[in-house]
Amino acid sequence: MLNVKVLGSGCANCKRLEQRVQKVLADHGLEGEVEKVTDYGEMMRWNILKTPGLVVNDVLVASGRIPNEDEIAGWLAK
């Protein structure tokens, strides 16, 4: 099972990223747990400068933008 974290304060972009990840998981029949991380101390563990951030299986794959569905699908497939 995939472990996915969306890092951010809960802003509109963070919510959009979470929705996009959920859609990709459903569209590709993948099982994964999506966790919202809003605690700044926890976010700093990933050394992101801008939100939203996306972590897949403990690897930061994107920050400061909302990746497109193809990018997300590629990261989830690895």
VOPAGU-2260 file (C-alpha; in pm, 1 decimal, decimal comma):
REM VOPAGU-2260
SITE   aa  ch    i         X         Y         Z
SITE  MET   A    0       0,0       0,0       0,0
SITE  LEU   A    1     122,6     346,5     -88,7
SITE  ASN   A    2     180,2     609,2     176,8
SITE  VAL   A    3     113,0     958,1      41,7
SITE  LYS   A    4     144,0    1281,5     235,7
SITE  VAL   A    5      11,3    1618,7     124,0
SITE  LEU   A    6     206,0    1889,5     305,6
SITE  GLY   A    7      39,4    2224,8     357,0
SITE  SER   A    8    -165,4    2448,7     577,2
SITE  GLY   A    9    -498,2    2351,0     423,5
SITE  CYS   A   10    -503,0    2621,3     157,1
SITE  ALA   A   11    -696,4    2583,1    -167,6
SITE  ASN   A   12    -392,0    2448,5    -353,4
SITE  CYS   A   13    -329,7    2189,0     -82,2
SITE  LYS   A   14    -689,9    2072,5    -107,1
SITE  ARG   A   15    -668,0    2058,9    -487,8
SITE  LEU   A   16    -353,0    1847,4    -468,1
SITE  GLU   A   17    -517,3    1607,4    -224,7
SITE  GLN   A   18    -820,4    1572,7    -453,9
SITE  ARG   A   19    -595,2    1512,6    -754,1
SITE  VAL   A   20    -400,9    1239,8    -569,0
SITE  GLN   A   21    -726,7    1072,0    -461,7
SITE  LYS   A   22    -849,4    1080,6    -823,3
SITE  VAL   A   23    -528,5     926,6    -959,6
SITE  LEU   A   24    -540,0     651,0    -697,7
SITE  ALA   A   25    -901,2     571,6    -790,4
SITE  ASP   A   26    -848,4     598,0   -1168,0
SITE  HIS   A   27    -552,0     358,9   -1159,3
SITE  GLY   A   28    -697,6     117,6    -905,5
SITE  LEU   A   29    -414,1     180,3    -660,8
SITE  GLU   A   30    -439,6     135,4    -287,2
SITE  GLY   A   31    -295,0     412,6     -80,5
SITE  GLU   A   32    -333,2     610,0     235,1
SITE  VAL   A   33    -339,9     986,8     185,7
SITE  GLU   A   34    -239,2    1184,5     491,7
SITE  LYS   A   35    -270,7    1561,6     527,5
SITE  VAL   A   36      23,4    1710,8     715,9
SITE  THR   A   37     -54,6    2060,1     845,3
SITE  ASP   A   38     193,6    2077,4    1133,2
SITE  TYR   A   39     479,7    2310,9    1035,4
SITE  GLY   A   40     731,3    2115,0    1243,7
SITE  GLU   A   41     646,0    1798,2    1052,8
SITE  MET   A   42     653,2    1982,0     718,9
SITE  MET   A   43    1002,0    2113,4     792,5
SITE  ARG   A   44    1119,6    1753,4     816,5
SITE  TRP   A   45    1089,5    1753,8     437,4
SITE  ASN   A   46    1272,5    2089,7     390,6
SITE  ILE   A   47    1005,7    2240,3     168,7
SITE  LEU   A   48    1009,9    2613,2     106,5
SITE  LYS   A   49     665,1    2639,2     -51,5
SITE  THR   A   50     344,5    2444,3     -15,2
SITE  PRO   A   51     182,4    2229,7    -123,0
SITE  GLY   A   52     427,0    1945,5     -96,4
SITE  LEU   A   53     380,2    1585,0    -201,4
SITE  VAL   A   54     557,9    1291,9     -38,0
SITE  VAL   A   55     524,5     938,1    -174,6
SITE  ASN   A   56     658,7     653,0      39,7
SITE  ASP   A   57     880,7     891,8     239,9
SITE  VAL   A   58    1028,6    1063,4     -68,9
SITE  LEU   A   59     950,8    1428,3    -143,3
SITE  VAL   A   60     848,7    1436,1    -510,0
SITE  ALA   A   61     707,0    1788,5    -549,2
SITE  SER   A   62     674,1    2117,0    -363,9
SITE  GLY   A   63     541,4    2461,2    -438,3
SITE  ARG   A   64     312,2    2348,2    -719,3
SITE  ILE   A   65      28,8    2115,7    -810,1
SITE  PRO   A   66     164,7    1838,7   -1033,1
SITE  ASN   A   67     -52,8    1713,6   -1317,5
SITE  GLU   A   68    -223,1    1374,9   -1301,6
SITE  ASP   A   69      33,2    1205,2   -1527,3
SITE  GLU   A   70     319,6    1312,9   -1300,4
SITE  ILE   A   71     135,9    1189,6    -992,6
SITE  ALA   A   72      51,8     858,3   -1160,2
SITE  GLY   A   73     419,2     809,4   -1248,5
SITE  TRP   A   74     532,4     867,0    -890,7
SITE  LEU   A   75     264,2     637,8    -752,2
SITE  ALA   A   76     352,9     359,7    -997,1
SITE  LYS   A   77     719,0     345,7    -885,9
